[in-house]
Amino acid sequence: MVIPSTFLRLRHTSRETATTLVGKPKIFIVQACQGSERGGGIVADTLEDAGEPTDPAMDVETDGLGRLPVEADMIIAYATVPGYVSYRSTSKGTWFIQSLVKVLREKHQTEHLLDILTMVNNLVATEFETGSEHQKQMPEPRTRLRKKLYLR
């Protein structure tokens, strides 16, 4: 079953509800397949940077009302990218949740959530593989956070 990102939109039924969530982080962890494709992976000699990061200058005027988008301050951690399956061990559980728990236990005191999820991406991508088929998985965090979020 594919879970569309529109499923995770916050819909506020009252002004009171919307006000109580403004500026507060909302974290969604989605452990599910997002399709039926299987990731075969690729063998690489070295992993090089794709290039220099860009830093576009922004010249934007605001109306000064202090409004935030409803979708602000949200992070959604998907177990896999759209179109692909998510794997699990019948004895240990899913690769994504195993990795998330491991990294959270080790790093929650010192790292912010986006860096933790990046470490989870690396762990799932490099440490897990199906048996003879050599299938891989790539988690996907989607962030709308405006600040670093620590889980201390």
PEPE-V545444 format. One record per backbone hydrogen bond with DSSP energy under -0.5 kcal/mol. CO is the residue of the C=O (numbers start at 0). NH is the residue of the N-H. If there is no record, write none. Layout:
co->[CO,CO]
nh->[NH,NH]
//
This chain:
co->[1,3,4,5,8,9,13,14,15,16,17,17,18,20,25,27,27,28,29,29,33,36,37,38,45,56,57,68,72,73,74,74,75,75,76,77,80,82,83,86,88,92,93,94,95,96,97,98,99,100,101,102,103,106,106,107,110,111,112,113,114,115,116,117,118,119,120,121,122,123,129,130,134,135,137,139,140,141,143,147,148]
nh->[3,6,7,8,10,11,17,18,19,20,20,21,21,23,74,29,76,30,31,78,82,84,39,135,47,58,59,71,25,143,27,76,77,141,29,139,83,36,33,94,92,88,97,98,99,100,101,102,103,104,105,106,107,109,110,150,150,115,116,117,118,119,120,121,122,123,124,125,126,127,133,133,129,38,80,77,142,75,72,149,112]
//
